[in-house]
């Protein structure tokens, strides 16, 4: 599952990016986790989907429950390291969802 902003972000990407994103999400649904180069753990509760076709698209997600993963923020990575402002933005959305305050 992804929040509306993430779905809109992915829908704005080229077809090959969308196709790779969906393939990675399917793998996450099957395995319950991702390994590099498709995903990476950023900290104790935040992870990233790494779309490598075209631009370096990233979707940050967390495990809401054992069987529910929520994508909370998407962006195009322009530097080697994931920018802290992107992580902070994802954590704000994640905290609102965990508190039950997030509405689309």
N, C-alpha and C positions, 0 to 999 in steps of 0.2 A: 504494500500500500504506500502511496505517496501523497503528501499534501498537495493541494491545488496548485500552488506556485511551482512545485517540482514538475507536476504533470504538464503545466503550461510551458515551462522551460524546455522540457524534453520535446514537446510537440513543435517547438520553434527550431529544433535542430534538423540538419539534413537527414534524409531517409536512412543513410548508412549508419549514422550515429544512433538514431532511434532503434534500428534493427539490432545493433550490438547491445544497446542498453536493455532491450527486452530479453535478449538471449542471456545476459548476465543475471537479470532479475529471475528468470526461470531457473537458472542454476542455483541461485540463492534459495529459491523456494524448495528445490529438490534436496540440496545438501544442508541447508540451514546455516551455511557460512560460505565465505569466499576466500580463495587464496590468491596471492599475487600471481600474475599481473592484473587480475580482474577486480580485486578488492584489497583493502588494507585497513588494519586497525589503527586509528589515530590516537585514541586514548582508552581509558577503561570502559567507556560506554558509547563511543562514537566511532563509526566506521565509514569508509568511502567505497563507492562503486567507481571503478576506473574505466571509462570508455576511451579507447585509444585510437579509434578511427577518426580521421579528420582532426578536429580540435581536441585538446585534452579536457574532455568533459568529465566533471566529477559530480556525483550525487552523494551527499552525506546522509547517513541513516543510523538508526539505533533500534535495539530490540525492546519493544514496548512490553511484550510478554514473551513467554517461551516460543509461541508460534505466530507472533505478529511483529513484522519488521516495518518500520515507517521511514520513508525517505523524507527528510525535513528541509534540505537545501541543495540547490543545484547551481553550478557555476562553471565557467571555462577557466581552467588553470593556466596562468601565464608565466609562472615562475617555477623553479625547482621544488620549492617547499610550499606546502599548503598554507596560504595566508591566514594569519590569526583572526582577521576580521571575518573571514568566511566560516571559520570554526565557531567563533562567538555567535554569529548569526544563527547557525544551526543549533547551538546549545540553547539559545533563547526560545526558539520554536519547540525544541525538545522539552524544555522545562514547562512551557505552557501546556503542551499535550499531557505531560505527566501530572500536572495539577488539575487537568480537566477544564482549562480555560481557553483552549484553542478552538476557534470556529472558522469555517471556510466561507 
